[in-house]
Amino acid sequence: MSNGVTIGRAAAFVGVTVKTVRHYHRLGLVAEPERDSSGYRRYGSAELLQLVQVRTLAAAGVPLAGIGAVLDAEAAQFGAALADVGRQLTERIDELVARRDTLQRLADGDRALLPDRACAVLDRMRDLGLDPGYVAAQREALVLARALVPAGFDGFLRQLERGLHDREFVELTRRAWEAESWQPDDPRIEELATAMADRYLADPALLGDHASLRAWANAPAQYRLINNHREDRAPVAARLTALTEARLRAAGVPLPQR
């Protein structure tokens, strides 16, 4: 072994660090040479070949825990072992692509948590010039509805879509958001609640279809959580919603209880 090289030079020749070589030794992937008379371990061509093989397989994506089995495989099994590693790499690639797509959706805002149809509803709100705060509140409501009451989510979307194509309802919605600057006991809140209830009664589809209403009725706790979301930050909206719902219930509309 006198013509061998030190661990530092062996690592440099192969293109890895000394720490990596020692890690290969600990895993049993590369035989550790005996010390010479000077007390140094000298790496000959056999050890260098092992280092190159392990480094190459590791760089190709073979997990270190599986490299030993690949190196020990017979010639006929070597290809099959690599093919199995290839399948594992493909699975990892698919997972990484899915993660990348999620990151891109996160960067795109709404699309990380909501389907394209819901994002189109939010875009429609922006196009109509509705306040960004209102749009943000509706986005949060959609995210909660999709997670907490999935059976009622499509109906909720249809309800929003219909409302956004109703000019009178859009103006009432705009006025309701502007009402956030009013005092909670402002008499105009009751007038606005009456106007909103009348609009719902004139077009019951604005309240959602039968299946959607049934889904919400079957999930009263979730309905309360979503309906009361942001209530502490929007006391006027909370009172307006309560007054509007009271008028609708008085007219016989079967809304879930808050």
Helices and strands as residue ranges (DSSP letters): H 7-14, H 18-27, H 45-59, H 64-72, H 75-107, G 110-112, H 116-127, H 132-148, G 150-152, H 153-164, H 167-178, G 179-181, H 188-202, G 204-207, H 210-217, H 220-227, H 235-250
